[in-house]
Amino acid sequence: MKKIGILMFSFVFIASASFAQQRKTQQGHKNINKFRQLKEELPTPTSRRTASGAPGKDYTQQKVDYVMDIVLDDDKRRITGKETITYHNNSDDTLPYLWVQLDQNMRAADSKTPDINPNRMPRRVNKKIFKKVFDEKPFDGGFKITSVTNTDGSKLSYTINQTMMRINLPKPLASGEKFSFKISWWYNINNHRTQGGRSGYEHFSEDGNNNYVIAQFYPRLCVYDNVEGWQNDQFWGRSEFALEFGDFDVNITVPADHMLGATGVLLNEKEVLSKKEQQRLALARKTFDNPVIIRTQKEAIKLEKRRSKKTKTWKFRAKNVRDYAFATSRKFIWDAMAVDINGKTVMAYSLYSKEANPLYGDHSTRAVAQTLKTYSKYTFDYPYHKAISVDGQMGMEYPQICFNPGRPDLDNGGYSDNMKYRMIRVTVHEVGHNFFPMIVNSDERQWTWMDEGLNSYMEILAELDYDKNFPIRRGLPKNIVGYMSGDQSRLAPIMSKGDNVYSFGNNAYGKPATALWILRETIMGKELFDHAFKTYAQRWKFKHPTPADFFRTMEDASAMDLDWFWRGWFYTTDVTDIGIKKVKKFYATDGANNTVEFVEDTGKNSKTKKASNKFFYEITYDKPGGLVMPIIVEFTYKDGTKSRKTYPAQIWRLNDKQVTKAIHSDKEIVSIVVDPDLETADVDVTNNSWPKKQDNKFNKFKKKIKG
């Protein structure tokens, strides 16, 4: 018996060993769970930028002040300027040099900007375009630097690298010190209507006049911070700007018959405005319901026909702004109205030519006013004294002033609803940029979505406040589906530099705005989201936030772990696609030993005695898309009533492919729909229904024709 026992043991041991040898060792893997923390992607918190997302006790920020004298030559269409720049080194670092942005150099004769984009030889082209592209001498619009000196007039060493200029300091600038120097320059102004650009002039051949919308017209300091050091990205024309706050004293000389608007407080109102204009402006400062005309269309038309050879200098002072811009023309009509921002009066202005009337007269200033009210409600009270909308026929923003499109598009001088809404939409968006990034001062060159995306989200709220039936173009989940479901080889995560993406508008504007809309409406709820968003805006106004500061603040102020959301929406190109894989019906029947058994209802056993009149279901949801999102379910019952259930996104934490939920109901369910209101940007709704909707050939044909 002992021998048999030993043999038996040996056999079992040998068999087990043989099995172990045949079994393959499985390889381990990193944490790929969609709900893992975002710590790998976010920078380590410091005493400058805290783990809560707030600026820390050691946060520092540079300051740059400008004193400028600018002359606009209307005949030569040229800007000539000189400036004294004072740089305050508030950082802990000693700086051996300063970097200055020369944005106009992207239009220099030797600019590399045209060389970075591939192109092909056209097979056919309009003769006018052919002459412009192949015969005309290239436009030379770059800065012509005539001098760079110390304040005593002695030469200061500098080096130009395309759109950047390094100021070689006589000695390193220590922490807490400041340095002043002077630059003189001139450049030819581009025609932004024919040559493009974010500023320039528009020529009116019928009366020979020009409207000027002028920006990036002066050499200006780059940002130096404790995240990137010097902002050292060249300006290629698309991704915008990173700038420091400072104080500006600016004198702008233009033809005497021009009307001019600019960043800052007008210091010499009595010298540049007529007595009538001063009186009208005084009235506007007390008028909160309708715009008051300061310079009328009739007065502007008279000036169009004259050509004053005299000049006039407008003097402005702007405190704590990050940039400067102005607009000027003898064609400009000017209207204004007062806006009450929590007891403080802010002025809303519009400057526009007769070609933009009556559209601008009807809506521009009112849209400015509504934007200031709505944005102040959800962020912080607008801190400046005015905001200007200019008939600039583009969409571009600067502190206290922006250039917008929109002119009557009907033969009788009227305008369609499409034109009206387009003009209001862009005006709201560009005025809204006063908040993001002119005050909440993110780095647009690197993280375009931090101003365009956040602003596009806020734009929706202001548009709906202006008109509850406003046709929203960007930001609603259904509007981003086409982009997100497109060719993955031409998609980039939101966390991409704007210069490097295919679909700039969708990537920087539409998708991040949609993400915030879904956070507010579906995931967080209005109360939590609004508090967290306002906390972010108030923490970082007049400072330089990063993406991590935004992500952390939104979580800190809401007590919600949103790492899964930021990772999916901002760091990947995954899509939402949640469907119903299968539904099983069950009924309860008496089992043995005082138990209740659940039996699948196949329809053939419906006469079985049941232990309960309730209805039982087992629903399996699958997720072909990569994004984890809440499952929003609408149940329709046999009696025609409906109910809804929302499962949080965390339902996917243990199985990223499919989940099963058992439910019971007093009423029989006849249909189930996932995401009934299209609030999660689901890219394929054909799997969202049970029973699955059958799409017949005729309906498919109609969709094809409609498409």
MARFIMI-928486 format. One record per residue (C-alpha): residue in one letter; x, y, z negated; residue number from 1. Coordinates in pm, whole numbers, plus 32768, in hexadecimal, padded with zeros to 4 digits. Layout:
   res     c1     c2     c3     n
     A      X      Y      Z   NUM
...
//
This chain:
   res     c1     c2     c3     n
     M   8000   8000   8000     1
     K   811F   80E9   7FB2     2
     K   81BC   80A9   810A     3
     I   8071   80F2   81B6     4
     G   804F   8234   80F1     5
     I   81AC   82A3   8155     6
     L   8169   8251   82C0     7
     M   8021   830C   82B8     8
     F   80CA   843E   8221     9
     S   81E1   842F   8322    10
     F   80E6   841E   843E    11
     V   8028   854B   83BF    12
     F   8169   8613   838E    13
     I   81ED   85BC   84EA    14
     A   80A0   8613   858B    15
     S   808F   8760   84D3    16
     A   81F3   87B8   8534    17
     S   81AE   8761   869E    18
     F   8076   883E   869C    19
     A   813B   895D   8606    20
     Q   8241   893E   8719    21
     Q   8137   894D   8828    22
     R   808A   8A80   8792    23
     K   80F9   8BC8   8834    24
     T   816D   8CE4   8755    25
     Q   8093   8E1A   878D    26
     Q   813F   8F69   87B8    27
     G   80EA   9083   86C8    28
     H   8079   91DB   8735    29
     K   8074   9340   86BE    30
     N   7F3F   93DC   862A    31
     I   7E5E   940F   8758    32
     N   7D1F   944D   8693    33
     K   7C65   957B   8717    34
     F   7C35   95F3   85B1    35
     R   7DA3   95F5   854C    36
     Q   7E19   973F   84BD    37
     L   7EA3   984F   859E    38
     K   7FE0   987A   84D0    39
     E   80BB   97ED   85E6    40
     E   804E   9903   86D2    41
     L   803E   9A2C   85E4    42
     P   816E   9AE2   855B    43
     T   81CC   9AB9   83EE    44
     P   8128   9BC4   8313    45
     T   820E   9CCA   827D    46
     S   81FB   9DF7   8198    47
     R   81C5   9EC4   82D7    48
     R   80A9   9DF0   8364    49
     T   7FF6   9D20   8260    50
     A   7F52   9BCB   826E    51
     S   7E00   9C75   8248    52
     G   7E33   9D34   838D    53
     A   7E5E   9E85   82E3    54
     P   7F8C   9F6B   82FF    55
     G   807B   9F1E   81E1    56
     K   8122   A003   80E6    57
     D   825C   A017   81BD    58
     Y   81A8   A05C   8308    59
     T   8255   A172   83CB    60
     Q   8205   A230   8509    61
     Q   82C4   A32B   85D9    62
     K   8247   A488   862A    63
     V   828D   A556   8762    64
     D   8234   A6C7   8791    65
     Y   822A   A77F   88DD    66
     V   8232   A8F0   893B    67
     M   81EE   A913   8AB0    68
     D   81CB   AA1B   8BBC    69
     I   8122   A992   8CF4    70
     V   80E6   AA43   8E40    71
     L   7FFE   A9B7   8F4C    72
     D   804C   AA37   90AA    73
     D   7F04   AA14   916B    74
     D   7FA4   AA5E   92BF    75
     K   80BE   A960   929E    76
     R   7FF2   A871   91C6    77
     R   8110   A859   90D6    78
     I   8143   A84E   8F5E    79
     T   826D   A8FF   8EC3    80
     G   82AF   A8D9   8D52    81
     K   839B   A903   8C32    82
     E   837A   A86F   8AD9    83
     T   841F   A866   8987    84
     I   83FD   A711   88E5    85
     T   8432   A6D7   8771    86
     Y   845C   A56C   8710    87
     H   8424   A508   85A4    88
     N   84D1   A3C4   8542    89
     N   83EB   A33E   8431    90
     S   846D   A1DB   8458    91
     D   856E   A138   8375    92
     D   8658   A114   849F    93
     T   876D   A1EE   8528    94
     L   8734   A234   869A    95
     P   885B   A266   8788    96
     Y   8779   A2D4   88A7    97
     L   8610   A326   8902    98
     W   8541   A29E   8A23    99
     V   845D   A381   8AF0   100
     Q   8350   A314   8BE7   101
     L   8356   A3A8   8D48   102
     D   820D   A31D   8DC8   103
     Q   8200   A3F1   8F06   104
     N   8337   A337   8F7E   105
     M   825B   A217   8FEB   106
     R   820A   A301   9111   107
     A   8373   A365   9151   108
     A   83FD   A32F   92AF   109
     D   84E0   A21B   922C   110
     S   83DD   A17E   9145   111
     K   83E3   A005   911E   112
     T   826D   9FFA   90DA   113
     P   820C   9FA6   9245   114
     D   830D   9E8E   9248   115
     I   827E   9DB6   9131   116
     N   8144   9D4B   91EA   117
     P   8152   9C55   930F   118
     N   809D   9CB6   944E   119
     R   806D   9C45   95B6   120
     M   806C   9CF5   9703   121
     P   7F03   9D54   9753   122
     R   7E71   9CD1   9898   123
     R   7DA2   9E0A   98D2   124
     V   7D9E   9F5C   9827   125
     N   7CEF   A0AA   9849   126
     K   7DC1   A1A9   990B   127
     K   7DB2   A2A3   97F0   128
     I   7E32   A1A0   96FA   129
     F   7F3A   A12F   97F5   130
     K   7FC0   A28F   9814   131
     K   7FBF   A2BD   969D   132
     V   8071   A176   9650   133
     F   8163   A157   9775   134
     D   81A0   A2B8   97FC   135
     E   8185   A3AE   96DD   136
     K   82A7   A3F7   95FA   137
     P   826B   A354   94A7   138
     F   81E0   A441   93A3   139
     D   82E4   A4A9   92A3   140
     G   822E   A4E4   915E   141
     G   8336   A489   905E   142
     F   83B8   A56D   8F4D   143
     K   84CD   A65A   8FB6   144
     I   858D   A68D   8E72   145
     T   863A   A7DF   8E8B   146
     S   86D5   A7E8   8D30   147
     V   86F1   A729   8BEA   148
     T   8792   A7F8   8AD6   149
     N   87B9   A829   8965   150
     T   86EF   A946   88D2   151
     D   881F   AA2B   88F1   152
     G   8828   A9F2   8A69   153
     S   8951   A90A   8A71   154
     K   8937   A7D7   8B4E   155
     L   88B2   A695   8AB9   156
     S   891D   A546   8B48   157
     Y   8809   A46F   8BDE   158
     T   87DC   A33E   8CBD   159
     I   86AC   A2F7   8D9A   160
     N   863A   A191   8DD3   161
     Q   850E   A1A2   8EC2   162
     T   83E9   A214   8DE8   163
     M   84BC   A22F   8CAB   164
     M   85C3   A32A   8C3C   165
     R   86B9   A2F1   8B22   166
     I   871E   A421   8A59   167
     N   8881   A3E5   89DC   168
     L   8888   A493   888B   169
     P   89BA   A55F   8825   170
     K   89B9   A495   86E4   171
     P   88DB   A37C   8662   172
     L   8791   A3F3   85D2   173
     A   8777   A378   846C   174
     S   8637   A317   83B9   175
     G   8577   A44C   834D   176
     E   8627   A533   8444   177
     K   8598   A5E7   8572   178
     F   862E   A64D   86BE   179
     S   85BB   A757   87B7   180
     F   8617   A771   8926   181
     K   8595   A80C   8A69   182
     I   8534   A786   8BBF   183
     S   84DB   A84A   8CFB   184
     W   843F   A7A5   8E2C   185
     W   8353   A7BC   8F53   186
     Y   8296   A6C8   9031   187
     N   81AA   A6C0   9159   188
     I   8043   A66E   90F8   189
     N   7FAC   A540   91A8   190
     N   7E58   A540   9251   191
     H   7DB2   A43A   9177   192
     R   7C92   A412   926C   193
     T   7D75   A3A1   9389   194
     Q   7EB0   A32C   92D5   195
     G   7E18   A2A2   9196   196
     G   7E99   A2DE   9039   197
     R   7E20   A32B   8EDB   198
     S   7E2D   A4A2   8F15   199
     G   7E63   A596   9034   200
     Y   7D94   A67A   910F   201
     E   7C62   A656   91EE   202
     H   7C54   A736   9320   203
     F   7B0A   A7C1   93A8   204
     S   7B42   A80C   9517   205
     E   79F6   A8C6   953C   206
     D   7A5E   A9DE   944F   207
     G   7BD6   A9A4   9438   208
     N   7BDA   A978   92BF   209
     N   7C70   A873   91DB   210
     N   7BF9   A7D1   909C   211
     Y   7D21   A777   8FBF   212
     V   7D18   A667   8EB7   213
     I   7E77   A663   8E27   214
     A   7F15   A55E   8D43   215
     Q   8064   A4B0   8D14   216
     F   80E9   A601   8D86   217
     Y   81FD   A625   8C83   218
     P   8320   A54D   8C08   219
     R   82A3   A4AE   8AC5   220
     L   833C   A3D5   89B9   221
     C   8317   A25E   89AB   222
     V   82A0   A1B1   8870   223
     Y   83A2   A130   8779   224
     D   830D   A04C   8671   225
     N   8361   9F31   8583   226
     V   82C7   9E27   8665   227
     E   8368   9E5F   87B9   228
     G   8470   9F68   877B   229
     W   8467   A046   88B0   230
     Q   834B   A00F   89A4   231
     N   841E   9FBF   8AD4   232
     D   8328   9F4C   8BDF   233
     Q   833A   A003   8D29   234
     F   81FB   A0AA   8DA9   235
     W   818F   9FF2   8EE3   236
     G   8041   A0A5   8EFE   237
     R   7F4A   9FB1   8E61   238
     S   7F8E   9F7B   8CEF   239
     E   7F70   A0C4   8C3C   240
     F   8026   A168   8B1F   241
     A   80C1   A14E   89C6   242
     L   80EB   A2A4   8923   243
     E   8137   A34D   87D8   244
     F   8059   A449   8727   245
     G   80C8   A5B0   8705   246
     D   806B   A71E   8723   247
     F   8058   A7D5   8870   248
     D   8070   A948   88BF   249
     V   802D   A96C   8A33   250
     N   8015   AA9A   8B17   251
     I   7F81   AA4D   8C6E   252
     T   7F94   AB4F   8D85   253
     V   7E9C   AB28   8EA5   254
     P   7DEA   AC0C   8F9F   255
     A   7D23   AD14   8EE5   256
     D   7BD4   ACA4   8F76   257
     H   7BFA   AB3B   8EFD   258
     M   7B2C   AA9E   8DE8   259
     L   7C07   A9BC   8D15   260
     G   7BD2   A8B3   8C0B   261
     A   7CE5   A80B   8B45   262
     T   7D44   A74B   8A0E   263
     G   7D4C   A82C   88DC   264
     V   7CAF   A968   884E   265
     L   7CA1   AA90   893C   266
     L   7D60   ABA9   888F   267
     N   7D1F   ACCD   897C   268
     E   7BAF   ACA8   89D1   269
     K   7B7B   AE21   89F9   270
     E   7C98   AE39   8AF5   271
     V   7C28   AD21   8BDE   272
     L   7AAA   AD29   8BC5   273
     S   79C3   AE3D   8C34   274
     K   78E0   AEE2   8B34   275
     K   77B5   AE29   8BC6   276
     E   786B   ACDE   8BA7   277
     Q   78CD   AD2B   8A41   278
     Q   7763   AD7D   89EA   279
     R   76E1   AC40   8A8D   280
     L   77E7   AB6E   89DD   281
     A   7785   AC05   888E   282
     L   761B   ABA1   88D6   283
     A   7686   AA40   8938   284
     R   7737   AA18   87EB   285
     K   75E3   AA35   8743   286
     T   751B   A96A   8841   287
     F   74F5   A7F6   87F5   288
     D   73DD   A787   88DD   289
     N   743D   A7ED   8A41   290
     P   757A   A861   8AF2   291
     V   75B1   A9D6   8B1F   292
     I   764C   AA4C   8C68   293
     I   778C   AB10   8C26   294
     R   77F2   AB47   8D92   295
     T   76D2   AB19   8E84   296
     Q   76D3   AA75   8FD9   297
     K   7684   ABC4   907A   298
     E   77B2   AC62   8FD2   299
     A   7893   AB40   9034   300
     I   7825   AB53   91A2   301
     K   7885   ACC4   91AD   302
     L   79DE   AC71   912A   303
     E   7A06   AB5A   922B   304
     K   79F9   AC5E   933F   305
     R   7AFE   AD40   92A3   306
     R   7C6F   AD08   9268   307
     S   7CFC   ADC2   9141   308
     K   7E72   ADFB   9162   309
     K   7E88   AE45   8FF1   310
     T   7ECA   AD43   8EE5   311
     K   7E4A   AD07   8D89   312
     T   7EEC   AC4B   8C6A   313
     W   7E17   AB6F   8B8B   314
     K   7EA8   AB29   8A31   315
     F   7E56   A9EF   896C   316
     R   7EBD   A94D   8827   317
     A   7E76   A7DE   87E1   318
     K   7EC1   A739   8695   319
     N   7F05   A5C6   8666   320
     V   7EC3   A54F   87C9   321
     R   7F84   A448   8888   322
     D   7F77   A4E5   89E3   323
     Y   7F0D   A616   8AA8   324
     A   7E45   A655   8BE7   325
     F   7D86   A76C   8C95   326
     A   7C9D   A7B2   8DB9   327
     T   7C7B   A8F5   8E7D   328
     S   7BC6   A97F   8FAF   329
     R   7B12   AAB6   9026   330
     K   79F9   A9CA   908E   331
     F   79A8   A956   8F2C   332
     I   7853   A989   8E92   333
     W   7864   A96F   8D15   334
     D   7753   A905   8C26   335
     A   7760   A8B9   8AB2   336
     M   7693   A84A   8988   337
     A   76CE   A813   8817   338
     V   76D0   A6B9   877A   339
     D   7691   A678   860A   340
     I   7786   A574   8586   341
     N   7722   A545   8419   342
     G   7703   A6BA   83DD   343
     K   7830   A721   84B0   344
     T   77F4   A7CF   85FD   345
     V   78B3   A741   8725   346
     M   7893   A7D2   8882   347
     A   783E   A6FE   89B2   348
     Y   78B1   A7A0   8AF9   349
     S   7899   A74F   8C6B   350
     L   795B   A7ED   8D8A   351
     Y   78DF   A79D   8EE9   352
     S   78CC   A820   904B   353
     K   7785   A864   90FF   354
     E   77BB   A71F   91BE   355
     A   7778   A664   9078   356
     N   763A   A723   9025   357
     P   7528   A6D9   8FBF   358
     L   75A8   A588   8F47   359
     Y   76AC   A61B   8E5E   360
     G   75C4   A72E   8DE8   361
     D   74B8   A62E   8D92   362
     H   758B   A528   8CE3   363
     S   76FE   A56D   8CAE   364
     T   76F9   A63C   8B6F   365
     R   75DC   A572   8ADD   366
     A   76A6   A434   8B17   367
     V   77D2   A4D3   8A6A   368
     A   76FB   A52D   893F   369
     Q   7662   A3D2   8922   370
     T   77B7   A32D   8933   371
     L   783C   A401   8815   372
     K   770C   A3AC   8741   373
     T   770D   A235   8780   374
     Y   7884   A202   875E   375
     S   788E   A2D4   8620   376
     K   777C   A1FA   858D   377
     Y   783B   A0B5   85C1   378
     T   79A2   A12D   8586   379
     F   79ED   A280   84E5   380
     D   7979   A3E5   8512   381
     Y   7A0C   A47E   864C   382
     P   7B26   A556   85C2   383
     Y   7B5F   A64D   86DD   384
     H   7A9A   A788   872E   385
     K   7A33   A730   8894   386
     A   7A1C   A62C   89A7   387
     I   7A1A   A684   8B1B   388
     S   7999   A5C5   8C48   389
     V   7A2A   A63B   8D94   390
     D   79AE   A5FA   8EF5   391
     G   7AF7   A552   8F4E   392
     Q   7A70   A436   9027   393
     M   7B38   A32B   8F73   394
     G   7B28   A28B   8E1C   395
     M   7C44   A300   8D3D   396
     E   7C5D   A36D   8BD4   397
     Y   7D31   A450   8AFA   398
     P   7D04   A4F2   89A5   399
     Q   7BCC   A5CD   89A8   400
     I   7BAE   A5C1   8B26   401
     C   7B62   A4BE   8C33   402
     F   7B35   A4B1   8DAD   403
     N   79FB   A401   8E2D   404
     P   794D   A3A5   8F76   405
     G   77EA   A3E8   8FEA   406
     R   774E   A4C6   90F0   407
     P   75F5   A4CE   9191   408
     D   75D6   A3BB   9293   409
     L   748F   A413   933F   410
     D   745D   A4F5   946D   411
     N   737D   A5E4   93AE   412
     G   7484   A620   92A2   413
     G   73E6   A52C   91B1   414
     Y   747B   A3F1   9122   415
     S   7417   A289   9103   416
     D   73F5   A1CC   8FBD   417
     N   752D   A108   901A   418
     M   75F8   A246   903A   419
     K   7566   A2D6   8EFB   420
     Y   75B4   A1A2   8E2E   421
     R   7710   A183   8EC6   422
     M   7763   A2E8   8E69   423
     I   76DB   A2C5   8D07   424
     R   7787   A174   8CDC   425
     V   78DF   A1FB   8D37   426
     T   78AC   A33B   8C70   427
     V   7851   A279   8B37   428
     H   797A   A195   8B6A   429
     E   7A78   A2A9   8BA0   430
     V   79F7   A387   8A86   431
     G   79FA   A251   89AB   432
     H   7B6E   A233   89EA   433
     N   7B95   A35A   88FE   434
     F   7B68   A254   87EF   435
     F   7C27   A135   8896   436
     P   7D4B   A176   88D3   437
     M   7D64   A2EF   88A3   438
     I   7D2D   A2CB   872B   439
     V   7D44   A154   86E5   440
     N   7E8B   A165   87A0   441
     S   7EDB   A00A   882B   442
     D   7FE7   9FC2   892F   443
     E   7F2A   9FC2   8A79   444
     R   805D   9F66   8B42   445
     Q   8079   9E1A   8A8E   446
     W   7F1B   9DC9   8A09   447
     T   7E23   9E68   8AF8   448
     W   7CFC   9DB1   8A5B   449
     M   7D31   9E63   890F   450
     D   7CAF   9FA6   89A2   451
     E   7BEE   9F3E   8ADA   452
     G   7B48   9E0C   8A41   453
     L   7AE9   9EAA   88F6   454
     N   7A74   9FE2   89A9   455
     S   79A7   9F18   8AA5   456
     Y   78F7   9E6F   8982   457
     M   78AA   9FBE   88DA   458
     E   7838   A047   8A29   459
     I   7714   9F53   8A28   460
     L   7692   9FD9   88DD   461
     A   76A7   A142   8956   462
     E   75FF   A0F4   8AA2   463
     L   74DC   A04A   89F4   464
     D   74BF   A174   8909   465
     Y   74B0   A258   8A3A   466
     D   73AC   A181   8AE9   467
     K   731D   A045   8A4D   468
     N   72EF   9FB7   8BAD   469
     F   744F   A00D   8C1F   470
     P   74D1   9F08   8D19   471
     I   7602   9E7B   8C66   472
     R   7714   9E1C   8D5B   473
     R   7824   9D8F   8C79   474
     G   782C   9CE7   8B28   475
     L   76F6   9C0D   8B2A   476
     P   7745   9A96   8B2B   477
     K   7688   9A4C   8C6D   478
     N   7758   9B50   8D26   479
     I   78A8   9AAA   8CE2   480
     V   7849   9947   8D49   481
     G   78AB   9975   8EB5   482
     Y   7A08   99E4   8E55   483
     M   7A45   98E0   8D45   484
     S   79CF   97C3   8E23   485
     G   7AB4   982C   8F40   486
     D   7BF8   979A   8FC6   487
     Q   7CD4   9756   8E97   488
     S   7E0E   97A1   8F60   489
     R   7D9A   990B   8F73   490
     L   7D35   9934   8E08   491
     A   7E0C   99AC   8CE8   492
     P   7DC9   99BA   8B72   493
     I   7D56   9B07   8AE6   494
     M   7EA2   9B11   8A2B   495
     S   7F5A   9B62   8B6D   496
     K   8002   9C9D   8BE5   497
     G   7F1E   9D5B   8CD1   498
     D   8020   9D73   8DE6   499
     N   802E   9BF8   8DFA   500
     V   7EC1   9B92   8E25   501
     Y   7DF5   9B5C   8F62   502
     S   7CA4   9BDF   8EEF   503
     F   7CFE   9D12   8E21   504
     G   7B98   9D88   8DE9   505
     N   7B12   9C3D   8D6F   506
     N   7C47   9BE7   8CA5   507
     A   7C77   9D34   8BF3   508
     Y   7B13   9DBD   8BEC   509
     G   7A06   9CB9   8C23   510
     K   7A7D   9B82   8B6C   511
     P   7AF3   9C2B   8A28   512
     A   79B5   9CFD   8A1D   513
     T   78E9   9BBE   8A46   514
     A   79B2   9B17   8932   515
     L   795F   9C31   8842   516
     W   77F2   9C2F   88AB   517
     I   77DB   9AB9   8862   518
     L   788C   9AEA   8715   519
     R   778E   9BF1   86B1   520
     E   764F   9B5E   873E   521
     T   7687   99E7   8716   522
     I   77A1   998D   8627   523
     M   77CB   9A98   851B   524
     G   7685   9B57   8528   525
     K   7664   9CD1   8549   526
     E   7698   9D2C   83DC   527
     L   77DC   9C6A   83AB   528
     F   7869   9CC7   84FE   529
     D   7817   9E39   84E5   530
     H   78B7   9E55   838E   531
     A   79F2   9D9F   83FE   532
     F   7A0D   9E65   8544   533
     K   79E3   9FB0   848F   534
     T   7AE8   9F42   8390   535
     Y   7BE0   9F02   84A9   536
     A   7B98   A053   854D   537
     Q   7BBC   A113   8408   538
     R   7CF6   A059   839A   539
     W   7DA8   A09E   84E0   540
     K   7D2F   A1F5   8550   541
     F   7E5D   A2CE   85A7   542
     K   7F3B   A19A   858A   543
     H   7FC8   A08A   866E   544
     P   7F0C   9F3E   8641   545
     T   7F71   9DF2   86DD   546
     P   7E94   9CC9   8739   547
     A   7EF0   9C20   85EF   548
     D   7E75   9D4F   852E   549
     F   7D26   9D39   85DF   550
     F   7CFE   9BC0   85B5   551
     R   7D60   9BC9   8446   552
     T   7C85   9CF2   83EF   553
     M   7B51   9C58   8491   554
     E   7B80   9B22   83B7   555
     D   7BE7   9BE2   8280   556
     A   7AB5   9CC3   8282   557
     S   79B8   9BB2   82D3   558
     A   7A2F   9A81   820C   559
     M   7A27   99B3   834B   560
     D   7B3E   98DA   83D0   561
     L   7B3B   9931   8542   562
     D   7C89   989D   85A8   563
     W   7BD7   979E   8683   564
     F   7B24   98B7   8737   565
     W   7C57   9991   8776   566
     R   7D1D   9865   87F0   567
     G   7C12   97EE   88E2   568
     W   7B9C   9939   896F   569
     F   7CE0   9A02   8967   570
     Y   7DFD   9906   8988   571
     T   7D68   9813   8A87   572
     T   7C98   9811   8BC4   573
     D   7BAF   9706   8B3C   574
     V   7A3B   9724   8B86   575
     T   78F7   96E2   8ACE   576
     D   7838   95B3   8B48   577
     I   7759   9505   8A4A   578
     G   764C   9411   8AB6   579
     I   755F   9301   8A45   580
     K   75EF   91AB   8A90   581
     K   74D2   90D3   8A12   582
     V   73A4   90D0   892D   583
     K   7322   8F9F   8874   584
     K   71CE   8F8C   87CE   585
     F   719A   8EC1   8692   586
     Y   7079   8E64   85B1   587
     A   7080   8DF2   8448   588
     T   6FF2   8CA0   83E3   589
     D   6FE4   8BD9   82A0   590
     G   7113   8AFC   8273   591
     A   716D   89E7   8182   592
     N   71B8   8A1E   8011   593
     N   70FE   8B69   7FF9   594
     T   71C4   8C15   8111   595
     V   716B   8CE4   823F   596
     E   71FF   8C84   838B   597
     F   722C   8D6C   84B3   598
     V   71E3   8CC9   85FF   599
     E   722B   8D64   8751   600
     D   70E7   8DB6   8801   601
     T   7100   8D1A   8958   602
     G   6F95   8D5B   89AE   603
     K   6F4E   8BE7   89B5   604
     N   6F30   8BC5   883D   605
     S   6E4F   8CEE   87FB   606
     K   6D44   8C13   8755   607
     T   6E2F   8BAB   863C   608
     K   6DB1   8C0D   84E4   609
     K   6E6B   8D48   8475   610
     A   6ECD   8DAD   8313   611
     S   6EBB   8F24   8363   612
     N   6E05   900E   844F   613
     K   6F41   90DA   8482   614
     F   700A   90D8   85C2   615
     F   717A   9080   85B9   616
     Y   7285   90D3   86BC   617
     E   73F4   909A   86F3   618
     I   7485   91A4   87DB   619
     T   75E2   918F   886C   620
     Y   767C   92D4   88E4   621
     D   77B1   92CF   89BD   622
     K   78AA   93E1   8A0D   623
     P   794D   93CA   8B66   624
     G   79D1   952E   8B32   625
     G   7B06   9577   8A62   626
     L   7A73   9689   8987   627
     V   79D8   962F   883B   628
     M   789A   96F6   8803   629
     P   7760   96D8   8730   630
     I   7653   95F1   87B4   631
     I   7512   96B9   87D5   632
     V   73E9   95D2   880A   633
     E   727F   961D   885C   634
     F   717D   950A   8820   635
     T   702C   950F   88CD   636
     Y   6F1A   943A   882F   637
     K   6DF2   9385   88C3   638
     D   6D02   948C   883B   639
     G   6DBE   959F   88F7   640
     T   6E6F   9638   87CA   641
     K   6FE6   966A   87B9   642
     S   70FA   967A   86B6   643
     R   7271   96B9   86BA   644
     K   73A1   962F   860C   645
     T   7506   96B3   861B   646
     Y   7627   95D1   85C0   647
     P   7768   9692   856E   648
     A   7897   9665   864D   649
     Q   793B   9598   8539   650
     I   785B   9477   859E   651
     W   796C   9424   869F   652
     R   7A89   9417   85A2   653
     L   7AA2   9298   8594   654
     N   7A44   9246   86FC   655
     D   7A89   933F   880F   656
     K   79CF   9276   8916   657
     Q   787A   9221   8888   658
     V   77AF   9227   8748   659
     T   766D   917B   86E4   660
     K   7563   920E   8600   661
     A   743A   9154   856D   662
     I   7303   9226   852E   663
     H   719D   91E8   84C5   664
     S   7066   92AD   8515   665
     D   6EF6   92B5   84BD   666
     K   6EA8   92EB   862C   667
     E   6F11   9236   8763   668
     I   7023   92DF   882C   669
     V   6FE6   92F0   89A1   670
     S   7115   93BC   8A0F   671
     I   7262   9437   898C   672
     V   7333   9557   8A19   673
     V   7495   95BC   89B6   674
     D   74E5   9733   89BA   675
     P   7389   979D   8A2C   676
     D   73E2   9911   8A35   677
     L   7531   98E4   8AE8   678
     E   75F2   997D   89C6   679
     T   772F   98A9   89CC   680
     A   77A3   98DC   8B37   681
     D   775F   976F   8B8B   682
     V   77EC   9736   8CE9   683
     D   770A   960E   8D3F   684
     V   75A3   960D   8CC9   685
     T   753B   94DD   8D95   686
     N   758D   9400   8C69   687
     N   74E2   94E0   8B69   688
     S   7386   9445   8B75   689
     W   72D5   9305   8B0E   690
     P   7226   9278   8BC9   691
     K   731C   92E4   8CD4   692
     K   7282   93D8   8DC7   693
     Q   726B   9350   8F25   694
     D   72D8   944A   902B   695
     N   7226   93F0   916F   696
     K   72B2   9433   92C8   697
     F   71D6   9563   9301   698
     N   724E   960E   91C0   699
     K   73B7   95C5   921B   700
     F   7379   965A   9374   701
     K   72E2   9795   92D9   702
     K   740E   97BF   91F2   703
     K   74FD   9797   9316   704
     I   7448   989C   93E7   705
     K   7431   998A   92BE   706
     G   75A5   995F   927D   707
//
